[in-house]
Amino acid sequence: MTYTFHIDSSSEKAKALLYFLRTLDFVKEEDNNDFMLTEEHMTILKERRNNRMSGKSKTYSWDEVKDSIGKKKVG
């Protein structure tokens, strides 16, 4: 099964979500900016969300991510 949904990119949070979704190799973006997810991928996303909500996985704010990237040494 494939899911299609539209994300209104007018907010910064929505833009961040769209940016993240584009990094996932199993997400297909069509010309109309809808994303296609299979049932298997929805299951993966639900599992990841459950892990995040239960505290089993660590989450970071955007500022924490930027700070972490800035501290990494190149070379």
Number of C-alpha atoms within 10 A of each C-alpha: 9 11 12 13 10 10 13 10 13 8 10 9 10 13 14 12 13 17 11 10 15 13 9 9 7 13 15 16 15 10 7 7 15 15 20 18 19 15 12 11 16 14 12 12 13 12 12 14 14 13 13 13 12 9 10 11 11 8 11 9 8 10 9 11 11 11 11 11 10 10 8 8 6 5 3
